[in-house]
Amino acid sequence: MMKVLNVAAYKFVSLEGLPERQAALREALQSRNIKGTVLLAGEGINLFLAARASDIHDFLAWLRLDPLFHELEAKESWSHAQPFRKLLVKIKPEIIRMDHPAIQPAAGRAPAVNAVTLRRWLDAGHDDEGRPVVTLDTRNDFEVDVGTFRDAIDWRITKFTGFPQALLQHREELQGKTVVSFCTGGIRCEKAAIFMREAGVEHVFQLDGGILKYFEESGHAHFDGECFVFDERRALDPALKPRVNVGALSDSPAPQDMES
C-alpha cells in the first residue's frame, strides 16, 4: 500500500508581502513534516509537496483559510516513499518562468477544456464546431520523450522561456485549427494559451488540470507513455502510479523548472 500523498497545485493570484508569506508557509510545512517545493511570486503560488495524507490535508485546509487561496485545487497521487529530499520555499520573479512579463494570468484565464471534453474531441477528430483539433505540448523536450498525446505538436523546446519564440515561428501552422495546449498540471499551458491568443491564434484552449487531471478523468486514451514529474518518482503512469522506485533515478532534473 502506498502511504505518501503527493499533491501538486498552483494559483495565479496577485500576492503581496512575499517574505511574510514565505516565513508562514515554511513554518506551517515544517511543523507538519512536509517536504517538497513551494514557489511564490507576485503572480501567485506553485507547489509540489509530499507527506502523510493527514498532514497534507491539514496543511491545505490551513492554506485555504486565506481568501486568496480559498479555491486552490490540488491534484493528488501516491508513492511508497517520500520523493522529496527537503523542503524549499522560494520567492521567484515568476511561479513558472516565461520571461514575458506582459502575460498576466491573474488578470484573466484563457478558455479551458476539461479532460472529458478533450477525449471526446480526440475520439471524433474535431471539436463541437467541426474544426480540426490539435494538441500542443508546452513542456520541455525531455518530458515529451517520456510520454505525450498521440500526434501532439512538439517544438522540442528545452526551456519554457523558448515557447514564445517557437510559437511565433510556427503560428501560421495553427490557423484554422482548435489548439489545446497542455502540460503536466496546467500552469505552463495556461500561460502558453494566453500568449497564443495575444499572438493572434484564434481558437485556443488550455487543458484544465493538465495531463495529471486527464489521467484522473480519462485514463490513457490518446496518450502514449507516462507523465514526467519533477521529483524522484520521475514519471507517473495513467493510473497515477510511479514508474520506478524512489531514488532509482538520482540524476532526475531538479525542480528549477517545476510546475503543477
RAPERA-V853996 format. One record per backbone hydrogen bond with DSSP energy under -0.5 kcal/mol. CO is the residue of the C=O (numbers start at 1). NH is the residue of the N-H. Records with the same first field share a line. If there is no record, write none. Layout:
BEGIN
CO: NH  NH
END
This chain:
BEGIN
3: 5
4: 6  79
5: 51
6: 77
7: 49
8: 75
9: 47
11: 13  45
17: 21
18: 22
19: 23
20: 24
21: 25
22: 26
23: 27
24: 28
25: 29
26: 30
27: 31
29: 32  34
30: 33
35: 50
36: 88
37: 48
38: 90
39: 46
40: 92
41: 44
42: 15
43: 13
44: 41
45: 11
46: 39
47: 9
48: 37
49: 7
50: 35
51: 5
52: 56
53: 57
54: 58
55: 59
56: 60
57: 61
58: 62
59: 63
60: 64
62: 65
63: 66
65: 67
66: 69
67: 70
69: 72
73: 10
75: 8
77: 6
79: 3  4
83: 232
86: 36
88: 38
90: 40  92
100: 103
102: 104
104: 107
105: 108
111: 206
113: 208
114: 118
115: 119
116: 120
117: 121
118: 122
119: 123
120: 124
121: 125  126
125: 133
127: 130
131: 127
132: 178
134: 180
135: 137  153
136: 138  182
140: 143  144
141: 145
143: 146  147
144: 147
146: 226
148: 224
149: 152
153: 137
157: 141
159: 162
160: 163
162: 166
163: 167
164: 168
165: 169
166: 170
167: 171
170: 173
171: 174
172: 175
174: 177
177: 179
178: 134  180
179: 181  205
180: 136
181: 207
182: 138
183: 211
184: 212
186: 190
187: 191
188: 192
189: 193
190: 194
191: 195
192: 196
193: 197
194: 198
195: 199
196: 201
197: 200
200: 202
202: 204
203: 179
205: 181
206: 113  208
207: 210
209: 213
210: 214
211: 215
212: 216
213: 217
214: 218  219
215: 219
218: 221
220: 223
222: 150
224: 148
226: 228
227: 236
229: 231
231: 234
232: 247
233: 235  244
234: 229
235: 243
236: 227
237: 240
240: 78
241: 237
245: 248
247: 250
249: 252
254: 257
255: 258
END
